[in-house]
Amino acid sequence: MILKAIFQGFMLGFVLAIQPGPSFFTLLQTSSKKGFKSGLALSVGIFLSDLVCVILAYLGVAQLFDKPESKIIVGLVGGCLLIVFGLFSIFHKKTVEEEKGIEIKEAVNVPLFITKGFFLNLLNPSVIFLWILWVGAVSTNKEFTKVDIMMFFITTLSTILITDILKAYFAVKISKRLSHVVLRKISMLLGVILVATGVVFIYRGLFV
């Protein structure tokens, strides 16, 4: 039965990892603009927030987010955060040195990117709801023991982390083959997507 739990956990993790969403687009954008180390730190932050959601959902604490007041707060904060990230991506311009083709190496603030990934993912209401759903479904599966349940979520979270790291790696590889103009357009497109998603979060938090 433990092999079944591992296999199902892998499948769920892979499906969740390839679904387009704020974390997905931000990871690609961060990796292509800031490099693999930044993307890796962001992936770790996303992983930690997923882990927190699973633990809270298993303890029953995450169900508090289902309350109307909580939905409003999470929707507003998460939406505003996405809009800020999106606007920064849209209006942030490269320095003169970068436009001239001079490579500028900046020290990567790892804690900052981990924190960014953590809250970007945690403040997504759909992420919290999704983990409550899956933890509830797996925990009530009579075929699974506590060990099976633990292995299921360890495999799920590990698969998401590994897939996110691979996305960051290949985003860097692809970005090296693209011109600054193309990268700028991609950055603006991803920024628009983040702003639009943020507006949807705020709308859902207030009116749905």
C-alpha positions in Angstrom: 0.0 0.0 0.0 2.9 2.3 0.7 4.0 2.0 -3.0 0.5 3.0 -4.0 0.7 6.1 -1.7 4.1 7.1 -3.2 2.9 6.7 -6.8 -0.3 8.7 -6.2 1.7 11.3 -4.3 4.1 11.6 -7.3 1.2 12.0 -9.8 -0.5 14.7 -7.7 2.8 16.6 -7.1 3.5 16.5 -10.9 0.1 17.8 -11.8 0.2 20.6 -9.2 3.7 21.6 -10.3 2.8 22.1 -14.0 -0.4 24.0 -13.4 -0.1 27.6 -14.5 -0.5 30.1 -11.6 1.1 33.1 -9.9 3.9 30.9 -8.4 4.5 29.2 -11.8 4.9 32.5 -13.7 6.9 34.2 -11.0 9.3 31.3 -10.8 9.9 31.4 -14.6 10.3 35.2 -14.5 12.6 35.3 -11.5 14.9 32.5 -12.9 15.1 34.1 -16.4 15.9 37.6 -15.0 17.8 36.9 -11.8 19.4 33.5 -12.4 19.1 30.0 -11.2 20.1 30.7 -7.6 17.2 33.1 -7.2 14.8 30.7 -8.8 16.1 27.9 -6.5 15.5 30.1 -3.4 12.0 31.0 -4.7 11.3 27.2 -5.1 12.4 26.6 -1.5 10.0 29.3 -0.3 7.1 27.8 -2.3 7.9 24.4 -0.9 8.0 25.6 2.7 4.6 27.4 2.2 3.1 24.1 0.8 4.5 22.2 3.8 3.0 24.7 6.2 -0.4 24.4 4.4 -0.3 20.6 4.6 0.5 20.6 8.3 -2.1 23.2 9.1 -4.7 21.4 7.0 -3.9 18.1 8.7 -4.2 19.7 12.1 -7.5 21.3 11.0 -6.2 24.8 11.5 -6.3 25.7 7.8 -10.1 25.4 7.8 -10.1 28.7 9.6 -9.2 30.3 6.3 -12.6 29.1 5.0 -14.3 31.7 7.1 -15.6 34.8 5.2 -13.5 37.3 7.2 -10.3 35.2 6.6 -11.1 34.9 2.9 -11.4 38.7 2.6 -8.0 39.3 4.4 -6.2 36.6 2.4 -7.7 37.8 -0.9 -6.8 41.4 -0.3 -3.3 40.8 1.0 -2.5 38.1 -1.7 -4.1 40.2 -4.4 -2.2 43.3 -3.5 1.1 41.4 -3.3 0.6 40.0 -6.8 -0.3 43.4 -8.2 2.9 44.9 -6.7 5.0 42.1 -8.2 3.2 42.4 -11.5 3.6 46.2 -11.8 7.3 45.9 -10.9 7.7 43.5 -13.7 5.9 45.7 -16.2 7.6 49.0 -15.4 11.0 47.9 -14.2 13.6 48.7 -16.9 17.1 47.3 -17.3 20.0 49.6 -16.4 22.0 51.3 -19.2 24.9 48.8 -18.6 22.6 45.8 -19.2 21.1 47.3 -22.3 24.6 47.8 -23.7 25.3 44.1 -23.1 27.5 44.4 -20.1 26.7 41.7 -17.7 26.2 42.8 -14.1 26.5 40.3 -11.4 24.5 41.0 -8.3 24.6 39.2 -5.0 21.5 37.1 -4.7 19.5 37.8 -1.5 18.5 34.2 -0.8 16.4 34.9 2.3 14.4 37.6 0.4 13.6 35.2 -2.5 12.6 32.4 0.0 10.3 34.8 1.8 8.9 36.0 -1.5 8.1 32.5 -2.7 6.7 31.6 0.7 4.2 34.4 0.9 3.4 34.5 -2.8 2.2 30.9 -2.5 0.8 31.0 1.0 -1.4 34.1 0.2 -3.0 32.4 -2.7 -6.5 31.4 -1.5 -6.8 28.6 -4.0 -3.6 27.0 -2.7 -4.9 26.9 0.8 -8.3 25.5 -0.3 -6.6 22.9 -2.5 -4.5 21.5 0.3 -7.4 21.4 2.7 -9.2 19.4 0.0 -6.4 16.9 -0.6 -5.5 16.5 3.1 -9.1 15.8 3.9 -9.5 13.3 1.0 -6.2 11.4 1.7 -6.7 11.4 5.5 -10.1 9.8 5.3 -8.9 7.1 2.9 -9.4 3.9 4.9 -6.8 2.1 2.8 -4.0 4.4 4.0 -2.3 4.1 7.3 -0.7 7.1 8.9 2.7 6.1 7.4 1.0 5.9 4.0 -0.5 9.3 4.4 2.9 10.7 5.5 4.7 9.1 2.5 1.9 10.4 0.2 2.5 14.1 1.1 6.3 13.7 1.4 6.3 12.4 -2.2 3.9 15.1 -3.4 5.8 18.0 -1.9 9.2 16.6 -3.0 7.9 16.2 -6.6 6.7 19.8 -6.6 10.0 21.0 -5.3 12.1 19.0 -7.8 9.8 20.1 -10.7 10.1 23.7 -9.6 13.9 23.5 -9.5 13.9 22.0 -13.0 11.6 24.8 -14.2 14.0 27.4 -12.8 17.0 25.6 -14.5 15.5 25.4 -17.9 14.1 29.0 -17.7 17.7 30.2 -17.2 18.9 28.1 -20.2 16.1 29.4 -22.5 16.6 33.0 -21.4 20.3 32.9 -22.4 19.1 32.2 -26.0 16.7 35.2 -26.1 17.4 38.8 -26.8 16.9 41.5 -24.2 13.9 42.8 -26.2 12.2 39.4 -26.1 12.9 38.9 -22.4 11.5 42.4 -21.8 8.3 41.5 -23.6 8.0 38.2 -21.7 8.6 40.1 -18.4 5.8 42.5 -19.3 3.4 39.7 -20.2 4.1 37.8 -17.0 3.6 41.1 -15.1 0.2 41.6 -16.7 -0.8 38.0 -15.8 0.2 38.6 -12.2 -1.7 41.9 -12.0 -4.8 40.3 -13.5 -4.5 37.4 -11.1 -4.2 39.8 -8.2 -7.3 41.7 -9.2 -9.2 38.3 -9.4 -8.0 37.4 -5.9 -9.2 40.8 -4.5 -12.6 40.4 -6.3 -13.1 36.9 -5.0 -12.1 37.9 -1.5 -14.6 40.8 -1.4 -17.5 39.6 -3.5 -17.4 35.7 -3.8 
